Amino acid sequence: MKSNISSENAYKLPNGWRWVKLGDVIEKPRNGFVYEFMDLAKEGIPITRIETISEGFINIRKLGYILDKHYRQARKYVLKIGDILFSHINSFEHVGKTAIYKGNPKFLIHGMNLLLIRAKETLVYPFFLGYLLKKEDIRNFIRNLSGQAVNQVSIKPAELSKLNIPLPPLSEQQKIAEILSQIDKAIEKTEKIIEKYERIKRGLMQELLTKGIDEKGKIRNEKTHRFKDFPVGRIPEEWDVKKLGEVGEIVSGSTPDTDNPKYWNGDIVWLTPNDLSKTKGIFIKHSERKITLKGLENCSAKIIPPYSVVISSRAPVGYVKVCLVKFTTNQGCKSIVINNKFSPIFLAFLLIYRINDLLNLSSGTTFQELTKSNLTKVLIPLPPLPEQQKIAEILSQIDKVIEKEQK
């Protein structure tokens, strides 16, 4: 059912407030710089991707980089402080998400598959508008504007511009935004502590997942240990390289008929990219929605055993978890049922570390999708099982510290 927020009489406004159409207080929404996935690089010009705003803010760790040769064309899409990025084509769970650009990084290109909403600052304060568009009732209404397409939903800019929003006087907008920003600053203090541990974790991941630990518990280095060259890079002599399809069975997901109530509200965990994105740490065991046995039997989904790895393969690509319970997934995820020669926790950390390789493998003209065929062929460096388990334990301990700070 659609929210009634579209009505100018949806609810009574405080004195001095008024209903306005979003399109009257912003410039015409526009899409970002269009590039080919082959133009992505490990460094270069920073550009937003669909997953950059998946957590409701601009996550600099989820930016893409395009080749410097595109600078002349791309500079027309440089973001200004106060610009709002809007996810208008995505899965239903993620469509309608927004993030406001606050100047970090200092130079950032607005990339494709996100709309730019730029406020007319004489009418609306950008940061107030950014907070307003995150309100649950407004976001629910926006999501219900979306039209269904294959494996995705989309919102037309013209429909978005018709949205009625409640608007106080400009001075009051600024005061409201200031109060909310103070709350954000308190949250940011905690996030800085978390970021410190994340930096430590990233540094350790780089060392442990490329050099590993020797029999004395020390991280190897090329001065004292032997390394060899492989397509995945230089790895310790004791390590091997396997295709992901050799490590375990890769299983696709499915969705039962959403209009049949007999298929839903059961006790089978049914994971989606949204569940993965909302779960902190490497482990997951709950899903927002569950299906019944009858629902499972009437779609192509399969029960996946506990301690299998699950990865979001579309909208967006790259969330990786280890599920602690038996489960199944929708078609936005791929599961890897690991054989007993490998550690699922090690594999999950390795895939997180090599996320850019997975993104470069993904295809799709509208948004990226990682196919089962491409995933099967991914080459991964693998130490012996005891070493995998030691590395997984070290990284899991850091995750526990981070999760404690997040509570």
Backbone torsions as a table, in degrees:
resi	resn	phi	psi	omega
1	MET	NA	134.7	-178.6
2	LYS	-77.0	144.5	176.0
3	SER	-64.3	152.2	178.3
4	ASN	-90.9	16.0	-178.7
5	ILE	-67.6	-15.9	178.9
6	SER	-69.0	-19.9	179.8
7	SER	-79.3	138.7	178.5
8	GLU	-68.9	-13.2	177.4
9	ASN	-110.6	28.4	-175.8
10	ALA	-57.2	-42.2	173.3
11	TYR	-158.2	159.8	-176.3
12	LYS	-71.8	134.0	-178.7
13	LEU	-97.2	153.5	174.0
14	PRO	-62.5	160.6	177.9
15	ASN	-57.2	135.4	178.8
16	GLY	90.8	-14.4	176.7
17	TRP	-85.3	159.7	177.4
18	ARG	-150.8	159.3	174.3
19	TRP	-88.4	133.2	175.1
20	VAL	-134.8	158.6	173.5
21	LYS	-83.9	137.5	-178.9
22	LEU	-53.6	-41.3	-178.1
23	GLY	-62.4	-20.0	-179.6
24	ASP	-82.5	-16.5	-175.5
25	VAL	-116.5	6.0	177.1
26	ILE	-130.6	160.7	170.6
27	GLU	-72.6	166.2	-177.7
28	LYS	-59.4	123.4	179.1
29	PRO	-59.1	141.7	-179.5
30	ARG	-139.4	155.5	177.0
31	ASN	-82.8	170.6	-174.9
32	GLY	-94.9	-172.1	-179.0
33	PHE	-65.5	127.5	-177.7
34	VAL	-92.0	129.3	179.7
35	TYR	-138.3	164.7	174.9
36	GLU	-91.4	149.7	179.8
37	PHE	-62.6	-23.7	176.9
38	MET	-70.6	-14.9	178.1
39	ASP	-82.6	-9.4	178.8
40	LEU	-71.2	141.7	-179.7
41	ALA	-135.9	171.0	178.8
42	LYS	-77.3	-21.0	174.5
43	GLU	-150.1	162.3	-176.6
44	GLY	145.1	-136.1	-178.8
45	ILE	-87.4	121.7	-179.7
46	PRO	-69.0	136.7	-177.5
47	ILE	-143.0	144.9	179.3
48	THR	-74.8	148.0	173.1
49	ARG	-122.5	171.9	-177.3
50	ILE	-59.2	-34.9	-178.4
51	GLU	-82.5	-8.8	-178.6
52	THR	-58.8	-32.5	-176.2
53	ILE	-110.1	15.9	-173.4
54	SER	-64.0	-19.9	180.0
55	GLU	-102.4	9.7	177.1
56	GLY	88.5	5.0	173.8
57	PHE	-146.3	166.7	179.8
58	ILE	-80.5	106.0	-177.2
59	ASN	-89.8	108.6	-174.8
60	ILE	-66.2	-18.3	177.4
61	ARG	-77.3	-10.2	-179.1
62	LYS	-114.3	22.2	173.8
63	LEU	-77.9	157.6	168.9
64	GLY	-102.6	171.7	177.1
65	TYR	-135.6	130.7	178.5
66	ILE	-110.7	160.0	-175.6
67	LEU	-63.1	145.4	-177.0
68	ASP	-59.6	-23.6	-178.0
69	LYS	-63.2	-16.8	-178.9
70	HIS	-89.7	5.0	-172.5
71	TYR	-57.1	-46.2	-174.4
72	ARG	-59.4	-42.2	179.9
73	GLN	-76.6	-37.1	-172.9
74	ALA	-76.7	-22.9	-174.6
75	ARG	-64.7	-17.9	175.3
76	LYS	-67.8	-13.6	-174.8
77	TYR	-111.0	20.6	179.3
78	VAL	-66.3	134.4	-179.5
79	LEU	-79.0	146.5	173.5
80	LYS	-106.6	149.9	176.8
81	ILE	-56.7	130.7	-177.2
82	GLY	99.4	-11.3	175.7
83	ASP	-66.2	141.8	179.6
84	ILE	-110.8	128.9	175.0
85	LEU	-97.9	136.0	-172.0
86	PHE	-129.2	126.8	179.8
87	SER	-83.9	103.1	-174.2
88	HIS	-104.3	-6.7	177.9
89	ILE	-142.9	112.0	-170.2
90	ASN	-171.2	-172.5	169.7
91	SER	-70.1	162.7	-178.8
92	PHE	-60.4	-34.3	-178.6
93	GLU	-64.4	-34.6	-172.4
94	HIS	-102.6	-16.9	-177.5
95	VAL	-64.0	141.0	-179.9
96	GLY	92.0	-5.0	177.3
97	LYS	-69.5	148.6	-178.6
98	THR	-133.7	161.3	172.2
99	ALA	-152.9	143.6	-179.3
100	ILE	-104.9	138.6	-179.5
101	TYR	-84.2	120.6	-176.5
102	LYS	-108.4	9.5	176.5
103	GLY	103.2	6.1	178.2
104	ASN	-123.5	118.3	-0.5
105	PRO	-72.8	167.2	-174.1
106	LYS	-64.5	-30.7	179.4
107	PHE	-124.1	120.0	-177.7
108	LEU	-146.2	131.8	178.6
109	ILE	-93.1	137.4	174.5
110	HIS	-78.4	114.2	-177.3
111	GLY	-93.4	171.2	-176.0
112	MET	-66.3	162.3	177.8
113	ASN	72.2	11.7	168.7
114	LEU	-132.7	133.8	175.5
115	LEU	-83.3	145.9	172.4
116	LEU	-97.2	124.7	173.6
117	ILE	-111.9	113.2	-178.5
118	ARG	-114.5	119.5	-175.3
119	ALA	-70.9	145.8	165.5
120	LYS	-82.8	103.4	-164.4
121	GLU	-70.2	-12.4	173.8
122	THR	-78.4	-12.2	-176.9
123	LEU	-113.6	-35.9	-176.4
124	VAL	-143.2	136.2	178.0
125	TYR	-78.4	122.6	-172.5
126	PRO	-53.6	-41.4	-175.9
127	PHE	-72.7	-30.2	173.0
128	PHE	-65.3	-45.1	-179.8
129	LEU	-62.3	-38.5	178.3
130	GLY	-60.3	-44.8	177.8
131	TYR	-66.8	-39.4	-177.7
132	LEU	-61.1	-42.8	-177.1
133	LEU	-70.3	-12.4	175.9
134	LYS	-88.8	-10.8	179.8
135	LYS	-58.3	137.4	-171.5
136	GLU	-61.0	-41.9	-178.3
137	ASP	-67.0	-37.1	178.9
138	ILE	-70.0	-42.5	179.8
139	ARG	-64.8	-38.7	177.7
140	ASN	-62.2	-40.9	178.2
141	PHE	-64.5	-43.4	179.3
142	ILE	-59.9	-43.4	179.5
143	ARG	-61.2	-35.5	180.0
144	ASN	-75.3	-8.2	172.4
145	LEU	-77.6	-15.9	-169.6
146	SER	-70.2	145.6	175.4
147	GLY	-102.5	138.9	-176.9
148	GLN	-77.2	133.1	170.5
149	ALA	-129.0	-173.7	-177.6
150	VAL	-66.1	117.0	175.2
151	ASN	60.6	17.6	-177.1
152	GLN	-161.3	168.3	171.2
153	VAL	-126.2	158.3	-179.7
154	SER	-144.1	153.5	179.5
155	ILE	-120.9	125.9	179.4
156	LYS	-76.4	136.8	178.2
157	PRO	-54.2	-36.2	-179.5
158	ALA	-64.1	-38.2	178.4
159	GLU	-68.3	-40.9	179.5
160	LEU	-61.4	-38.8	-178.4
161	SER	-65.1	-22.3	-179.8
162	LYS	-81.0	-9.0	-176.6
163	LEU	-59.9	128.9	174.3
164	ASN	-84.8	130.7	178.9
165	ILE	-127.6	148.2	177.3
166	PRO	-82.9	130.7	-173.9
167	LEU	-129.9	118.4	173.4
168	PRO	-81.7	173.9	173.7
169	PRO	-57.9	154.4	-173.9
170	LEU	-56.1	-41.4	-178.8
171	SER	-64.3	-36.3	179.0
172	GLU	-71.7	-36.1	175.7
173	GLN	-57.1	-44.6	-177.8
174	GLN	-64.6	-39.7	178.8
175	LYS	-65.0	-44.1	179.3
176	ILE	-62.0	-44.2	-179.8
177	ALA	-63.8	-36.9	179.8
178	GLU	-64.8	-42.6	178.7
179	ILE	-62.1	-46.9	-179.2
180	LEU	-66.2	-32.1	179.7
181	SER	-71.0	-30.0	175.7
182	GLN	-64.4	-39.2	175.8
183	ILE	-63.1	-43.2	178.5
184	ASP	-60.0	-38.6	-179.0
185	LYS	-64.8	-38.7	177.4
186	ALA	-63.4	-40.6	177.3
187	ILE	-64.8	-38.8	-178.1
188	GLU	-64.4	-32.2	177.3
189	LYS	-60.4	-44.6	177.3
190	THR	-65.1	-39.1	-178.5
191	GLU	-65.5	-30.6	178.3
192	LYS	-67.5	-37.4	176.1
193	ILE	-64.1	-44.6	178.7
194	ILE	-62.3	-40.7	-179.3
195	GLU	-62.7	-35.2	177.7
196	LYS	-60.2	-46.8	178.7
197	TYR	-67.2	-34.0	178.3
198	GLU	-64.2	-39.3	178.5
199	ARG	-63.8	-43.0	177.1
200	ILE	-59.9	-43.5	-179.2
201	LYS	-63.6	-43.9	-179.4
202	ARG	-62.5	-40.8	177.9
203	GLY	-63.0	-43.4	178.3
204	LEU	-65.7	-39.7	178.5
205	MET	-59.6	-43.5	-179.9
206	GLN	-60.8	-42.5	-179.8
207	GLU	-71.5	-50.3	-173.1
208	LEU	-70.3	-34.3	-174.4
209	LEU	-90.9	-0.6	174.9
210	THR	-121.2	-24.7	-177.9
211	LYS	-118.6	-30.8	176.8
212	GLY	73.3	-168.4	-177.2
213	ILE	-122.1	133.4	179.0
214	ASP	-82.3	-176.4	-175.0
215	GLU	-66.9	-15.3	177.1
216	LYS	-94.6	3.2	179.5
217	GLY	82.6	14.0	-179.6
218	LYS	-102.1	147.0	175.3
219	ILE	-70.3	131.1	-178.3
220	ARG	-67.3	156.7	168.6
221	ASN	-144.6	161.2	-171.7
222	GLU	-72.3	-12.9	178.3
223	LYS	-77.0	-29.7	-173.6
224	THR	-117.7	-6.7	-177.1
225	HIS	-133.3	158.9	179.5
226	ARG	-91.9	137.1	177.4
227	PHE	-125.4	163.0	178.9
228	LYS	-138.0	157.8	-177.7
229	ASP	-92.8	134.5	174.6
230	PHE	-139.7	166.4	176.8
231	PRO	-56.8	-24.1	178.9
232	VAL	-85.2	-1.2	-178.3
233	GLY	115.6	-173.6	178.3
234	ARG	-79.1	132.1	-178.5
235	ILE	-134.5	158.6	178.1
236	PRO	-58.2	149.3	-177.6
237	GLU	-60.1	-28.8	-178.1
238	GLU	-75.8	-14.1	-175.0
239	TRP	-85.6	163.6	177.1
240	ASP	-125.3	168.3	175.2
241	VAL	-123.6	129.7	-179.4
242	LYS	-129.7	156.0	167.3
243	LYS	-78.1	146.6	-177.9
244	LEU	-58.9	-32.8	178.8
245	GLY	-66.2	-17.1	176.7
246	GLU	-86.6	-18.3	-178.0
247	VAL	-80.8	-30.1	-179.9
248	GLY	-174.1	174.4	178.6
249	GLU	-82.4	131.8	179.0
250	ILE	-98.5	125.6	-172.0
251	VAL	-122.5	131.7	176.1
252	SER	-88.2	161.7	-179.4
253	GLY	-106.4	-177.2	-178.3
254	SER	-159.3	167.5	-179.2
255	THR	-125.6	124.1	173.9
256	PRO	-66.0	164.3	177.7
257	ASP	-55.7	116.7	-176.6
258	THR	-71.7	-13.8	-179.9
259	ASP	-90.7	-3.9	-178.9
260	ASN	-101.8	106.7	-176.4
261	PRO	-63.2	-20.7	-179.7
262	LYS	-69.8	-14.6	-176.9
263	TYR	-94.1	-6.7	-170.2
264	TRP	-123.4	165.2	-179.6
265	ASN	63.7	37.7	175.3
266	GLY	-94.3	-148.5	-178.6
267	ASP	-123.7	14.5	178.3
268	ILE	-95.6	119.4	178.6
269	VAL	-62.9	127.4	-175.2
270	TRP	-126.6	96.9	-172.6
271	LEU	-83.4	143.4	176.1
272	THR	-128.2	166.1	174.8
273	PRO	-54.9	-32.8	178.8
274	ASN	-63.6	-41.6	177.1
275	ASP	-61.8	-42.7	-179.7
276	LEU	-64.2	-40.6	-176.5
277	SER	-68.4	-28.5	-176.5
278	LYS	-87.4	-12.4	-174.6
279	THR	-94.5	124.8	178.9
280	LYS	-81.8	152.4	177.5
281	GLY	79.2	-175.3	-172.9
282	ILE	-88.2	-19.2	-173.6
283	PHE	-104.5	150.6	177.2
284	ILE	-143.6	145.9	175.8
285	LYS	-147.5	0.0	180.0
286	HIS	-125.4	153.8	173.2
287	SER	-130.8	152.4	-179.7
288	GLU	-63.8	-38.9	178.6
289	ARG	-121.0	149.0	176.8
290	LYS	-127.1	153.8	-179.3
291	ILE	-115.4	164.2	179.0
292	THR	-92.4	169.5	175.8
293	LEU	-61.9	-37.7	178.8
294	LYS	-63.8	-38.6	176.6
295	GLY	-63.9	-41.2	178.4
296	LEU	-62.0	-42.6	-176.9
297	GLU	-70.0	-18.8	-176.5
298	ASN	-107.8	24.3	169.2
299	CYS	-147.3	179.4	-174.3
300	SER	-90.9	8.5	178.0
301	ALA	-68.1	154.0	178.4
302	LYS	-126.8	152.3	173.3
303	ILE	-73.1	127.6	-179.9
304	ILE	-104.8	135.7	-177.8
305	PRO	-70.5	157.8	176.6
306	PRO	-57.5	158.0	-179.9
307	TYR	60.9	33.8	168.2
308	SER	-98.7	155.7	178.9
309	VAL	-91.1	137.4	176.8
310	VAL	-126.2	136.1	-177.1
311	ILE	-130.8	137.8	175.8
312	SER	-75.0	125.5	-174.6
313	SER	-107.2	0.7	174.0
314	ARG	-160.7	152.8	170.4
315	ALA	44.2	63.2	-6.6
316	PRO	-103.0	170.1	175.5
317	VAL	-77.9	139.0	163.9
318	GLY	118.8	-4.0	171.9
319	TYR	-76.7	131.0	-176.6
320	VAL	-128.8	130.7	178.5
321	LYS	-139.9	164.0	168.4
322	VAL	-111.1	122.3	-178.6
323	CYS	-88.8	129.0	-174.8
324	LEU	-85.6	-9.1	-178.1
325	VAL	-127.5	166.2	174.5
326	LYS	-67.2	147.0	-170.8
327	PHE	-159.8	176.7	166.7
328	THR	-142.2	178.0	-176.3
329	THR	-139.4	167.5	169.1
330	ASN	-84.4	-177.0	-175.1
331	GLN	-75.7	-2.8	176.1
332	GLY	-84.7	2.9	-178.5
333	CYS	-130.5	154.0	168.5
334	LYS	-121.8	139.8	178.6
335	SER	-111.0	146.7	178.3
336	ILE	-119.9	109.5	178.9
337	VAL	-86.4	103.9	-171.1
338	ILE	-77.3	138.4	172.3
339	ASN	-81.8	169.8	-168.5
340	ASN	-77.2	7.6	176.8
341	LYS	-91.3	-3.6	-173.8
342	PHE	-134.6	154.3	178.0
343	SER	-93.2	119.7	179.3
344	PRO	-63.6	-32.6	-178.9
345	ILE	-70.2	-42.8	174.9
346	PHE	-58.3	-47.1	-177.6
347	LEU	-60.7	-40.9	179.8
348	ALA	-61.8	-46.5	178.0
349	PHE	-62.3	-39.0	-179.8
350	LEU	-63.9	-42.9	179.7
351	LEU	-66.4	-37.1	175.6
352	ILE	-61.8	-44.8	-179.3
353	TYR	-63.1	-35.4	-176.4
354	ARG	-99.4	27.8	-173.9
355	ILE	-58.4	-35.7	-179.5
356	ASN	-63.8	-32.9	176.3
357	ASP	-63.9	-40.0	179.0
358	LEU	-67.5	-40.7	179.3
359	LEU	-63.1	-38.1	179.5
360	ASN	-69.2	-23.5	177.6
361	LEU	-81.8	-23.0	-173.9
362	SER	-72.8	153.3	-175.9
363	SER	-131.2	172.7	178.3
364	GLY	132.6	136.6	-178.5
365	THR	-83.6	-27.1	-178.4
366	THR	-96.5	-52.4	171.3
367	PHE	-147.0	160.4	-172.4
368	GLN	-69.5	145.7	173.9
369	GLU	-142.7	133.2	178.5
370	LEU	-97.9	114.0	-176.5
371	THR	-81.8	158.6	176.5
372	LYS	-59.9	-39.8	-179.1
373	SER	-62.2	-45.7	180.0
374	ASN	-67.1	-40.9	-178.4
375	LEU	-63.5	-39.5	-179.4
376	THR	-59.1	-33.0	-174.2
377	LYS	-89.9	-2.7	-179.3
378	VAL	-62.1	128.6	177.7
379	LEU	-88.2	132.7	-179.8
380	ILE	-132.8	139.4	176.1
381	PRO	-81.2	135.1	-175.3
382	LEU	-132.6	121.2	171.2
383	PRO	-77.6	172.1	173.3
384	PRO	-59.0	155.6	-174.4
385	LEU	-54.4	-46.4	-179.9
386	PRO	-57.9	-36.6	179.3
387	GLU	-71.3	-39.0	174.7
388	GLN	-54.9	-45.5	-176.5
389	GLN	-66.1	-38.3	177.8
390	LYS	-64.2	-45.4	-179.9
391	ILE	-62.8	-43.9	179.5
392	ALA	-61.1	-38.9	-179.8
393	GLU	-65.5	-43.6	179.5
394	ILE	-61.2	-48.7	-177.8
395	LEU	-68.8	-33.3	177.3
396	SER	-65.0	-36.4	179.4
397	GLN	-64.5	-39.7	177.3
398	ILE	-65.7	-39.9	176.9
399	ASP	-58.2	-38.8	-180.0
400	LYS	-63.7	-38.6	177.9
401	VAL	-65.5	-44.0	179.6
402	ILE	-63.0	-44.7	-180.0
403	GLU	-62.0	-35.3	178.1
404	LYS	-62.7	-40.6	178.2
405	GLU	-68.4	-29.1	-176.9
406	GLN	-77.6	-14.6	-177.3
407	LYS	-78.2	NA	NA
